[in-house]
Amino acid sequence: MRLTAAALALALTGLAVSAARAEPAFDAFQKLCLSAKGDRVAALAAADAQGWMPVPKNLLDGFSSRNDSTGKVTDTDGRLSTDSAGMMFLVVAHADRIAPSVIVPADLCV
């Protein structure tokens, strides 16, 4: 069972708290992850269509290498966007659990 919706809701909650200060990031999350319903291929394609660049492999390797007793993160991919206001990242991945004691796989789009 995949909890894509739960992972998206959790990410959305975190972003909603800071939405007033970071509207561009919240808007990007809505356009890339929510519009794609958490589908990694669709989210990456939407980012590509908006001119986002691939995240360098060494950064993605660092994200996946943080696997520990809380679980494993695999199939990591991402895009980044920069402008004079800053930088935004899109990361899609698969986690084998959503918390240390909850062994339920989840597809992530954040």
C-alpha positions in Angstrom: 0.0 0.0 0.0 1.4 3.4 -0.9 0.7 6.5 1.0 1.4 9.1 -1.6 -1.5 11.2 -0.5 -0.4 11.1 3.1 3.2 12.0 2.2 1.9 14.9 0.1 -0.5 16.0 2.9 2.4 16.0 5.3 4.6 18.0 3.0 1.7 20.4 2.2 1.1 21.0 5.9 4.8 22.0 6.4 4.7 24.3 3.4 1.4 25.8 4.4 2.8 27.0 7.7 5.4 29.0 5.8 3.2 29.9 2.8 2.9 33.5 3.8 6.6 34.0 3.8 7.4 31.7 0.8 4.5 31.9 -1.7 6.8 31.1 -4.7 7.8 27.8 -3.0 4.2 26.9 -2.1 3.0 27.8 -5.6 5.8 25.6 -7.1 4.8 22.7 -4.8 1.2 23.0 -6.0 2.1 23.2 -9.7 4.7 20.4 -9.6 3.6 17.9 -6.9 0.0 18.4 -6.3 -1.0 18.9 -9.9 0.8 15.7 -10.7 -0.9 13.9 -7.9 2.5 12.9 -6.6 3.4 11.1 -9.8 7.2 11.4 -10.1 7.4 11.3 -13.9 4.6 13.9 -14.2 6.2 16.2 -11.5 9.6 16.0 -13.2 8.1 16.6 -16.6 6.3 19.7 -15.3 9.5 21.1 -13.8 11.4 20.4 -17.0 8.6 22.2 -19.0 9.1 25.2 -16.7 12.8 25.3 -17.3 14.0 23.7 -14.1 17.5 22.1 -14.2 18.4 18.6 -13.0 19.8 18.5 -9.5 23.5 17.4 -9.6 23.9 13.7 -9.0 26.2 14.2 -6.0 23.5 16.2 -4.2 20.9 13.5 -4.9 23.4 10.8 -3.8 23.7 12.6 -0.5 20.0 12.6 0.0 19.7 8.9 -0.7 22.8 8.0 1.4 21.1 9.3 4.5 19.4 6.0 4.8 19.5 4.8 8.4 17.4 2.8 10.9 14.4 5.0 10.0 14.3 3.6 6.5 15.7 3.7 3.0 15.1 6.3 0.4 15.5 5.1 -3.2 14.8 6.2 -6.8 15.7 9.8 -5.9 15.6 12.4 -8.7 15.2 16.1 -8.6 15.1 19.5 -10.3 16.2 23.0 -9.2 15.2 26.5 -10.1 17.3 29.6 -9.4 16.6 33.3 -9.8 17.6 36.5 -8.1 15.3 35.7 -5.1 16.9 32.4 -4.4 16.8 28.7 -5.2 14.0 26.0 -5.1 14.4 22.3 -5.2 12.0 19.5 -6.3 12.8 16.1 -5.0 11.0 12.9 -5.9 11.8 9.6 -4.2 10.5 6.4 -2.7 10.8 5.6 1.0 10.3 2.2 2.4 8.6 3.6 5.5 7.1 6.9 6.6 8.4 6.9 10.2 10.7 4.6 12.2 7.8 2.6 13.6 5.6 2.8 10.5 6.7 0.3 7.9 4.5 1.6 5.1 6.1 2.6 1.7 5.5 6.1 0.3 6.3 7.9 -2.9 7.6 11.4 -2.1 7.3 14.6 -4.0 8.6 17.7 -2.1 
